[in-house]
């Protein structure tokens, strides 16, 4: 019964326990040792946050550039000529 549950979990997750690629092996090992090496996982968590913040800064910069470009275009459209006698 336990083996059948294991096979069902494998099918549901899409990952087989027999996978020996370096990423699967690392993931299994990390999962088993998570509590013993919590500092390691704290660093990984912080690194993930920093990476997302880096992407956010690029996106924010691009948004700001586009908004400034649009504002500059609107200012040019509002300019009117004044004839002086």
C-alpha positions as CSV (number, residue, x, y, z in Angstrom):
1,X,0.0,0.0,0.0
2,X,2.8,2.4,0.9
3,X,4.6,1.7,-2.4
4,X,1.3,2.4,-4.3
5,X,0.9,5.8,-2.6
6,X,4.5,6.6,-3.5
7,X,3.8,5.8,-7.2
8,X,0.6,7.9,-7.1
9,X,2.6,10.9,-5.6
10,X,5.2,10.5,-8.3
11,X,2.6,10.5,-11.1
12,X,0.9,13.5,-9.5
13,X,4.1,15.5,-9.1
14,X,5.5,14.5,-12.5
15,X,8.8,13.5,-10.8
16,X,10.0,10.0,-10.5
17,X,12.1,8.9,-7.5
18,X,14.4,7.1,-9.9
19,X,15.6,10.4,-11.4
20,X,19.4,10.7,-11.0
21,X,20.1,14.0,-12.6
22,X,22.1,16.5,-10.5
23,X,19.1,18.8,-9.9
24,X,16.7,16.0,-8.8
25,X,19.4,14.6,-6.5
26,X,20.1,18.0,-5.0
27,X,16.4,18.7,-4.5
28,X,15.9,15.3,-2.7
29,X,18.9,15.8,-0.5
30,X,18.0,19.4,0.3
31,X,14.4,18.4,1.2
32,X,15.7,15.8,3.6
33,X,18.3,18.1,5.2
34,X,16.2,21.3,5.3
35,X,16.0,21.5,9.1
36,X,19.6,20.6,9.7
37,X,20.9,23.3,7.3
38,X,18.4,26.0,7.8
39,X,21.1,28.7,7.3
40,X,21.7,27.5,3.8
41,X,18.0,27.7,3.0
42,X,17.7,31.1,4.6
43,X,20.4,32.3,2.3
44,X,18.7,30.7,-0.7
45,X,15.4,32.4,0.3
46,X,17.1,35.8,0.6
47,X,18.9,35.3,-2.7
48,X,15.5,34.6,-4.4
49,X,14.1,37.8,-3.0
50,X,17.1,39.8,-4.2
51,X,16.8,38.3,-7.6
52,X,13.2,39.3,-7.8
53,X,14.0,42.8,-6.6
54,X,16.6,43.1,-9.3
55,X,14.1,42.2,-12.0
56,X,11.6,44.7,-10.4
57,X,14.2,47.5,-10.5
58,X,14.6,46.9,-14.3
59,X,10.9,46.8,-14.8
60,X,10.4,50.0,-12.7
61,X,13.1,51.7,-14.6
62,X,11.5,50.9,-17.9
63,X,8.1,52.0,-16.7
64,X,9.6,55.3,-15.6
65,X,11.3,55.8,-18.9
66,X,8.1,55.2,-20.9
67,X,6.1,57.5,-18.6
68,X,8.7,60.3,-19.0
69,X,8.7,59.7,-22.8
70,X,4.9,60.0,-22.9
71,X,4.9,63.1,-20.7
72,X,7.5,64.8,-23.0
73,X,5.4,63.9,-26.0
74,X,2.3,65.4,-24.4
75,X,4.2,68.6,-23.6
76,X,5.2,69.0,-27.2
77,X,1.7,68.5,-28.4
78,X,0.4,71.3,-26.1
79,X,2.8,73.9,-27.5
80,X,1.2,76.6,-29.5
81,X,2.6,79.3,-31.6
82,X,2.0,82.9,-30.6
83,X,2.3,85.6,-33.2
84,X,3.8,88.8,-31.9
85,X,3.1,92.1,-33.8
